[in-house]
Amino acid sequence: MMVFLLAGVAAGAASALYLAYNYQPILLNGTIHAAIFGSGLVAMHFVKRLTAKAAGWYLAGALPLHLAIHFIVIRDLAQLTGASHILLNFLSFP
């Protein structure tokens, strides 16, 4: 299971650092960013090793470092959260 944890750490860091250096245009680079993040899960599926336990270990390795890079290096999660609240308020108008 340590292999899945380390693969998650590598994929989480790689995808967040990709977005840190290639932010605009966000629609294109956001899609590539998501593909890099999920690439380990896709690889596990094709080698028939994808289980709920393996996916959990992968995400346990990927998410903490990935989110830390988003908060500290890119500083975009706070902006996205504010934007989503504005969007939700806009959609609730009659």
FENTAVEN-V952265 format. One record per run of one state. SS is the DSSP state (hx for helix, st for strand, lp for the rest). FROM is the first residue (numbers start at 0). TO is the last residue. If there is no record, write none. Layout:
ss | from | to
SS | FROM | TO
SS | FROM | TO
This chain:
ss | from | to
lp | 0 | 0
hx | 1 | 20
lp | 21 | 24
hx | 25 | 45
lp | 46 | 50
hx | 51 | 73
lp | 74 | 75
hx | 76 | 90
lp | 91 | 93
